[in-house]
Structure formats: C-alpha cells, structure tokens
Amino acid sequence: MPSSSQSPQRKQDSELLLKGAVCALIGVIVLLAPYVARSPDVREIMGQAYLAGWFALVLGCAFLARYGLIRWRGRRR
C-alpha cells in the first residue's frame, strides 16, 4: 500500500515517532561526542553544547513517550 494512502492520523503518528527518534539520537550524539572525539577542539565545542544535547534527548524521549501513549490507547479500544 503506498504511503500516500495512509490516514492523516497514522501519518502524524509516524512523523511523531520519527521526530522523537531523531531528536533522541541527536541528543545522545551531542552528549557522547566529547568522550569519543579525537580532536581537542571538537571535544571543547561539544562539551559546551551539553545543554543542547540534554534538551534534544529529553525532547526526543517526550515525543517517543507521546507516541507510545497514543499506540497504547489505540490498542485498548
């Protein structure tokens, strides 16, 4: 079935899952980068961006939790 024939609600749910996964992944990458980077300059830059990394991780987890709640409610009906 082509993706264009999906219901609008299902498409929104899929986009919510994608946004959550991408935000959480970005957050994890930003938080782990100072420990993995070889260049001292990159370590310093990523070390200063830890607040943005935590924000992205928390936002991504919130999106994923919202998606899970929608799916859980949908199965109960």
Phi, psi and omega in degrees: 000128180296149182292338181289343181268006177291151176292153181301322180293318180295323178294319178297320179296318179296320178294324178296318177297315180296315179300316180297315181295318181293315179297315180296319179295317177299316179299316179296318180297315181295322181286328181271343185303318181297334181273341185255332185296143180268330183278131178299326179294317179295319178302316182295315181296313181291329176295328179281343183263017184298326180295318176295324177296316178295320179298313180297320180295314180294317179298316178298317178295324177294318176299316180294322177295320177297317177298315179298321178294319178297315179295319181296317178294324180294326180283334181286338183280000000 
